[in-house]
Each structure stands twice: as C-alpha cells, then as structure tokens.
Amino acid sequence: MRPGNHQAPAQPRGFFCALARNHQLTFRHSALAAACAILAWPGNAAASPAPVEHEQNAWPFVVRQTDGAGQVASWNAAGPFAFRQPAPDGGTFTGFRPFWLQRHDAAGDFRAAYFLYPLFSYTAYADTYKWSLFEIVRRWDRRAGADAPQSIFDQRGEFEVFPFWFSRQSGDPEMSYRGLFPIYGTVKNKLGFERLSWTLFPLYVENEKQGAVTTSTPWPIVRVTRGAAQGWSVWPLYHHVSRPGVSDQTHVLWPFGYSVWRFPAADAPAGTPPRHDLGILPFYARRTGPGYVNQDFAWPFFGYTDQTEPTRYHETRYFWPLLVQGRGEDRFVNRWGPFYTRSIAKGYDKTWYAWPLVRRARWTEEGLLRTKTQLLYFLYYRQRQESIARPQAPAAELEHVWPLWSTWDNGAGRRQWQFLSPLAVFFPQNEKIRQLWNPLFALARHDQRAPGETRTSLLWDAITWERSPADDRREFHLGPLFSSVSAAGSRQVAIGRGLLRFERPATGGWKLFWFDFPGRREDSR
C-alpha cells in the first residue's frame, strides 16, 4: 500500500509532492518540494513497470529463488537448515539439515528419504522398496499396491540384522532361508557362497561353492570337502583340496608353506602349461605361468619378474617396496622410495614425490585426458579433464583446498565455488552429503550458471548478489534490510522489504512508496 490519498492511486506524482500541495508549500522555499522534484516521475513520461525481484530475501526466516515465470524454484529457511532444491534428474530435494532429506522425481512421486544420513535411508522403486539402519538392519520388499510380480525372484522379501538375523521369503523354497547367527540357520547366494549353513557357530559350519561342499567341525580347524572338489585340512598344520582339471592346493603351517596349481581351461591352446605358486616363507616364493616367472628371495624384499606373454616386461626389486625398476612394452616402473616413484600401467601414468606428500596421475578415459594432483591425498586435490579430439576446447576442473575451499568448472560456462568445504573432497559423488551436509559449512558460495549469469551468497544467503545478462539484471540483498534490483534500464531500491521503496523507470525520475511489501503491490495499485 502507498500512504497519501488512497482514492487516487494513479497520480503521476509521488507522496512528497502530494504532501507539498496539501500544505501549500512552494518549490522555491521548501526543502520538501526539492525532494519532490527529485523523486517525482517526469510529467510527460508514461509509467513503466519496476524490475521484478528474482529473490525474496527475508533472512533468516526464508529466502526464495524464483524463475522467469515467477514460480518458486528453490528456498531456504531458518538459515541453511530447512530447504527445497531442484535435483539433477528434474525432481526435488526437500529437508531439514542435517537431520532429514527426501527426494521426489520429476513427476512428483516420492523416491527416497534419509534421517541423519548415513544412519537411516529409505528408497522407493516402482514396485519395491528398501530401507536400512546404517546398513546393519536392512529390509527389502514389495510396495503395497504394486503390480503382481513377474517372477519368484521379484516376489521375494528380505530382512537382515547383520550379522545376527538373515531372512528371505519367496514362493520358491530353494530361494528362501532364515538364519539366527550363531545359533542356527542358512543363507543363500550371499557372502560369496552359494549356500552357507551353521549350527552353534563355530562348532559346525557348512558351505557350498561351485558344486563343492565343505564341512567344518569346528570352523576353521577341521574341514572336509566333497563333491566337485575333494580334500581335508587341520588348520593351520595342513590343508589339501583338489578340484580335478581346475586346481590343486596344499598348505603346510599356513601361511608359511604352500603349493598351488591352477590348470588351463578346457578351451586353452594345446600345450598351455599350468600356473604354479610355491612358497616357503619368508625364505623363498615362486610363481610361474604361461610366459611368466616371478621369484622372491627373503620374501618380500628381493626378487624379479620376467614376462613374455601377452607382452614383454622385466622387473627387479631391492628392499621392496623401496627400490623397484621395471621396463616393458606397456608397463614402466621407476621407484626410489620414498623420494620418487613413477609407474605406467595400461595407460595410467602415476608419479609420487616424497611419498605420500605429492601425487600426480594422468590417464585417458572416454575420450578425455584426465590429470589429478594431490597433496597428502586430500589437503590439496585437483582434477582436470581435457578433450583429446578437441584439445583447444576449455578444460573442466575440480579443486579442493581442505578444509577451506572447493571449486568446480565444467568447461562449458558452469562454475561453482564454496568457502569452508571440509567434506566434498571425501565424498565427491555422494548427492546426499552434497545436499545435507556441505551447505552447513558454506560461509560463502558462488554459482555461475552461464557466462555472466552469476549468484553469490554470504552467511547462508544473508547477503546475496546476482547478475544476469539476459535483461542486464543486477540484484543485491542484505537480508530483509536492503535490496536493489535493476533491469532493462529501470531500478528499484527497497528498505525493510518495502517499508520504503524507491522506483526509477527507464525513462528517468524516481518515485517513493511506503509500506509497499512484496505480495501486496498489485493489490494496492
């Protein structure tokens, strides 16, 4: 609303001018009249709309970001704690940091929720759901009202309290199981076994893997293997298991003495020799195979490797891992640890200086040349990627100066940085950490959505300024105390979110409004 004569809101002059007329003050003698001359619209100028704010800043209560159509795109409330942000897939993230986060997809359907992540997580799929409590208590089942399962596998439900309770129920007894560890139970296709059963663990354990069944009474001391493999062991004194045509393993006084044979596959070329590992540790160890010999003396300090297949490579080791020299067709090692090490393997070029002080690596992946530089692993971290096909194209970069700074540039005009960033270097791909935890430390953040289109905020949006080249827009907010918006030659300045508001159209001249708060302007004019 505007003070003054509410019955004639379309007067071309501002409030001060009306006040001067009402009190019969002259322009020549009144300072108030001088203010009127400054603040009044030009008499012959047509009214033009004031620039519209893209941000509604009532910090610390709420700060809203709107799009070009005036729709709220994101908001923060109570400083950095309550929030709603767009998700990369077109959906939204909503939550209260660091306690609660939920995600909806682009259609508005609920997809996930997290409480004190990573303590509790819940994920909903089209027909199923799963939840976990620190990945120790886990539940997986079908959603209520879901379509009928297409197979027995789709029908199953699982519940675990690791490592004590295991349960899977489905329409097929061969896939269902229950187990209470260490009392009694069975699990299937889990923990690397096709089947694992126990009774009063470790008194009795039975596992099945690739057709071989091993019974331990008690585990791991006395074991007997039958089925596709045959053998027995009294650990750690002696162990022998033979799988005909595949392998033959013998261990004496484990892990000091061993002999392991691995036979070539049925489709291997005729005459292919088996692989053989032999060890009498710590005195001697030897590994041989097709075109390959590796020997260690006073294991693991001295040794060498000779390889002729599939490529040639020779390596010599002295006081391993300190001094290692290796040369080959696709491998290279030059280690003078801990002062300097360089290795190249399968196109991955890695160099250490004063290990573990400085690490630098270069490799190619998906048509990109990637370079990574690290100081003490995480104190300084920088990764750069360049196009091999277009080396002149701008590079993408990611940089962390722990715990102070993180910056990201995609090479296509999008850039971001944050001041105080203690977690980003440890969780680079974790969207939950990025939404729930990273903003709590953001004393300052900057986002460039496109060249010239930027937004910077301090103290969790207490102070923000934004620029957009589309309409030559500039927007500044000092919380609810002061704001300034200019676009297309017009300008608007507000004090106290509209307690006092000054407007200047592109045609020039200023106009003053009182108590002209956002959301009431259209109704009051």
N, C-alpha and C positions, 0 to 999 in steps of 0.2 A: 504494500500500500504506500501511497505518497501523501505527506502532510499537505495541508492547504485546502483548497476548495475541491471537495470530492465530487461535486456535481459537474465540474468542468475539467475532467482529467486530460482533455485534448488540447489545453492551452499550449501554444508554441513556446512559452517562456517558462523558466524554472520556478521553483518555490521562492527563491530570494526575490525575484522580480515581482511576483505577486505580493510579497510582504512589503516591498518598497512602495507599490501602488497603494496598498491598503493604508499605509501610514503617511502618504503624501510626501515622500522623500524625493528630492531631485537628484538627478545623476551628477550634477556639478558639485553638490555639497555632501553627499552621503557615501561613506566607505562601503556601505551595504549595496548601494547602487553600483559601485565599481565592481563588486563581486558578481552582481547580476550581469554586468556586461561581459565578464569573463566566462560565466557559467551558462549563459543563455544560448539557445540554438540561434543560428542566423535566421533572420525573419523570412528570407525567401528560400530557405532550404527545405526540401522535402524530408520527412522523417525517414530514417533507415534503421533496421534492426541492430541491436547491440550484439557483439560476438557472444556465442553460447559457450559456457564452460564445458569442457570435456571431463572435468574432475570436480566432484562435490566434496570438499575437504572440511569436515567437522572433527578433525583430530582432537583428542584421541578416541572419540566415540565411534565415528565411522568415516571412511574415505572411499568414495565410489569412483570408478572409472567407467565412462560411457563411450559408446561407439558413435559413428557419424549420424546414426538414426536416433540417438538419444537413449538407446537401450543400455542398461547396466551390464557391462562386460565382466567386471570383477569388483570386489570390495574387500576392505579390511576394517575390522572393528576392534576396539579395546587395544589400540596399538597394533602389534604384529600378531595378536593371538587368534581372534576369530577371522575367518577369511572365506572367500569364494574365488577360485581362479579357473580359467579355461585349461583343459587337459590337451595334450598333444594330439589325441585321437578325435578331437572335436567335442568331447564331453566336458565335464566339470569336476573340479576338486572342491570340497567344502569341509571345513573342520575347525577345531579349536586347538591350536598348537600348545604344547607338543602332545596333547592327550588324545585327540580324536581326528580322524581323517576318513572321508568317504568319497567314493568316485561313482559318477553316473556317466553312461555312454552318451553319444550324440543324440540318441532317441529319447534320452531322459530316464532310461532304465537303470536301476541300481546294480552296480557291478562289484564293489568291494568296500570294506570298512576296516579300519585299523585303530586299535586302542593302545596307547603308549608303545607304538611300534618300536622294536620288533616283538613286543610282549604278546599281543593278540592280533590276529588277522583273520578276516572272513572274505571269501571270494565267491561270487555267484556267476555261474555259467548259464547257458541256455537251458539245460535240463538238470544240472547237478550243482552242488555247492561243496565247499570245503572250508574248514576253519582250523586254526592251530593256536596253541598257547605256547609260545616260544619254541615252536617246532618240536615240543616234547609231548604234549597232548594234542592229538590230531583226529579230525573227523571228516569223512568224505562220504556223501550220499546223494540221492536224487532229490530234487526240489519238489515241494508239494505242487500238484497240478501239472507236473511235467508230462510230456508225451510218453506213451508206452515205450519201454526200452526195446531197441532193435536186436539186442543180443544179451546173453547171460552176463557177458563182461560189463555191459552198460548197466545192468541191474544191481551189481554188487554195491555193498556199502562197507566202509572200513572205519574202525575206531581203534586208536592206539594211545597208550600212556607209556611212552618209551622210557626205560626198557622193560617195563613190568607187564603190561597187558597188550595183547595183539588180537584183533578180531577182524574177520572179513566174512560177510554173509552174502550169498548169491543163490541162484537157483540150481547151481551145479555143485554137488558135494566135493568134486575134485578140486574146486577153486576156493571152497570155504574152509575156514580154520578158526580156532581160538587158542590162545596160549596165555598162561599166567606164569611169568618168569619170577623165580627159578623153580616153581613147584612142578608144573606140568603143562605141556602144550605143543603146538606145531605152527609154523609159519611156512608159506609157500611163495616162491619167486620173490624172495626178499633177502637182504644182507648177503647177496652174492651166491645164494644157494637156491636150487630148485625146490628143495624141501629141507627144513631144519626142525627136529623134534628134541625134546628134553624131558627128563623126569628127575626131580630133585637135583638140578644142575649144581655142581659138575659131576655128580655120580653117574649119570647116564645121558649121553648126547648122541644123536644120530643125524647125519646129513647126507643129502643126495645131490650129486653134481655130475652132469653129463653121463648119466647111467651108472655111476659108481656110488655105492653106499658105504659110508664109513661110520663105524660104531665106536664110541669112546667110553671106557668104563675104568676109572673116571677120566674126564677130559682135563688136560690133553695128554695124559701119561700113557695109558694103554689104549691103542687104536687098532682096529681090524677093518680092512677094506675088501669089499667083494663086489661082484657084478662086472661092469665094463672094465674095472681095474681091480688088481689083486695085491694085497700086501698087509703088513703089520708094523707096529712100532711100539717101543717102550721109550718114551721121550724122557730126557734128552740123549739116552745112550745109543739107541739105534732106531732107524726108520728105513723102510723099503716099500715102495709102491711101484708096480709095473702096469702100464696101460698098453697092451700089445699094439704095435705099429704106431704108437703115438709118443710114449715117453717111458723112461725107466729112471727112478730116483732112489738114491741111497744117501743117508746122512748118518754120520758117526760122531758122537759127542757134539751134537748140534750147538752152535753153528760152525764148529771148527773144521770138521771134515765132511766133504760131500762129493758125490759124483752123480751128475745129472745128464742123461742122454735124451735128446729130442730128435725124433726120426723125421725124415722128409715126408711131406704129404703125398697122398696117392697120385696126384697129378703133377708132381715134381718131375723134372727131366731124369731120365735113367742115369744112374751113377752119381746122383747127388749125395754127398756124404752127410751123415747126421751131425747135429750140433752137440758138443760135449763140454760141460763145465766141470772142472776138477779143482778142488781146493783143500789145502792143508794149512789152515790159517793159524798164525799170521805169517807163516814162512813162505808159502807159495800158492798161487792161484793161476789157473789157465782156462781160457775159453776159446774154443775152435768151432768153425763152421765153414760153409762154402765160401772160399775166398777170404777167410777171416781168421786171424790169430791174435789173441790178447794174453800177455803174460805179466804177472806181478810178482816181485820179489820183496820180501819183508813187507808184505801187503799192509796198507795200500801205497807205500811211499815210492817204490821204484818199479818201473815197468815200461812196456812198449805195446803198441798196436800196429799190426800190418793188415791192410785190407786191399784186396784186388777186385772184389765184386761188391756191389754193382759198379763202383768207381774206386779209383786208387786213393789210398790215404795211409800216411805213416805218422805215428805219434810216439814221442818219448817223454817219460815222466821222471823227474828227480825231486825227491822230497815233496811228492804230491800232497796238497794241491798247489804248492808254491811255484814250482818251475815245470812248465809243460810247453813242449814245442810240437806242433802238428802241421803237416802240409799234405794237401790232396787236391783232387780235381774240383770238388765242390765244398771243401772244408778247409779252414785255416785256424790255427790256434797259436798265439804267441803270448805266453803268460810269464811274467816276472813278479809274482805276487809278493806282497800286496800292492806293489808300486804301480804296475802297469799290466793290463791284460787286454788283448784284442782277439776276438773269435768271429769267424764267419761260418755259418752253417745254414744250408738251404735258403740262402739269400738274406739271412738275418745277421747284420753286422753290429756287434756289440763291443764297446770299449769301456774299460774301467780305469780310472786314475785314482791312486791311493785308496784302494778298496777299503771300506764302502763309501768313500767320500763322493766321488763324481762318477756317474754312469751315463753313457751316451749310446743310443742304438738307432740304427737305420734299417728299414725293410720296406718292401713293396707289398701292397695288398689291395685287390680290387681296382687296379689301375692307378693307385695312389702311392707316392713316395712319402713314407712316414718317418719322422725324426723325433726321438724322445731324449730329453736331457733331464737328469735328476741329481740333486744334491742331498746326500744322506737319505735316499729313497723318497722322502716326502717334504723335506724342508723347502726345497725348490723343485718344481715339476713343470716341465714344458713339453708339449707335444705339438708338432707342426705337420700338416699334410698338404702335399702339392700334387697337382695332376701331372702324370707322366706324359700324356698325349698333348696337354696344353701347358707347358712349363711357364708361359707368360701370364697365366691366369693367377689371380690373387690366391694366396695360401690361406688355409684355415688354421687357427691356432687356439690352444688351450694352455693356460698358465696359472700356477698356484704358487704363492709365496706364503707358506704356512707360518702362523695361522692368520695372517693379516689380509691376504689379497687373493682373489680368484678372478680371472678374466677369460672370456670366450669370444672368438670371432670365427664365423662360418665361412669367411672369404667371399660372401655374396651380399655384404651390406648389413648383416645382422651381427650386433655386438652386445656383450653384457659384461659388467664387472661388479664386484661386491667387495666392500671393505669390512674386514673381520669375517673370515671364512675358514673355520677350523675343521670342517667335516667333508667338504667337497672333494678334497684330494683322496680321501679314503673310500668314498662311495660315489665314483664318477657316473655309474649307470643306474643308481637307485633313485627312482622317482619319488618313493615315499620319504626318504631322507631329504630330498630336494624340496618337497612341499612342507614337511612337518618341522624339520629341524634347522635347515640352512637359514630361513628368514629370521629366526630368532636372534641371530648374531649380526644381522645386516645393519650396521650403523649407517652405511651409505650404499646405495645401489644405483646402477645406471643401465638403461636398456635402449639400444638403438635398433628400432625395428626395420629401418631402411635408411639409406644415406640422408642425413638432415632431419630425420624424424626420430627424436630422442626424448627420453624421460629420465630424470634424475631425482632421487629422493634421499633425504637425510632423516635419521632418527625415526625410522619406520613410518614414513610419509608425513611427519610433522612439517617438513619443508620440502616442497617439490617444485620443479620447473620442467616444462615440456615445450618442445619445438616441433612444428610440422610444416614442411614446405608446400603442402597442398594448397593452403589458403594463407600462407605466410603467417601461421598461427604461433603465438608465444603465450604461454600460460605459466603463472607463478602463484604459489600458495604458501603462506605462512600460517599453517593450520587454519582455524576459523577467524584469525585476527585480521589478515590482509590477503587480498588476491588481486591479480592483474591479468587481464586477458586482452589480447589484441589479435585481430584477424582481418584481412582484406581492407586495411586502412582504418578500421574502426577500433575503438578501445573501450574497455570497461575496467574500473577500479572500484573495489568494494572493501569496506572496513566493517569487521564484525559480521561477516556473511550477509551484508545488506543493511546493517544499521545505518550506514552511509554508503551510497553508491553513486559513482560518477560515470557518465557515459559520454563518449565523443564519437559521432558517426564519421564516416569517411569524408563527408563534406565539410567537417570542421565544427568547432564550437563544443562546449561542454554542457551537460545537464546533470542536475543533482536530484537524487531521490533519497527519502528517508524510509526506514523500515521496509525496504524492498527486498524481502528474503526470497531465496530460490523456492520455486514451487507455488509462489503466490503472485508472481509478477503478471502472468497472463490474466489472472482474475481481477487484478487491481487496475488494469489499464482500460 
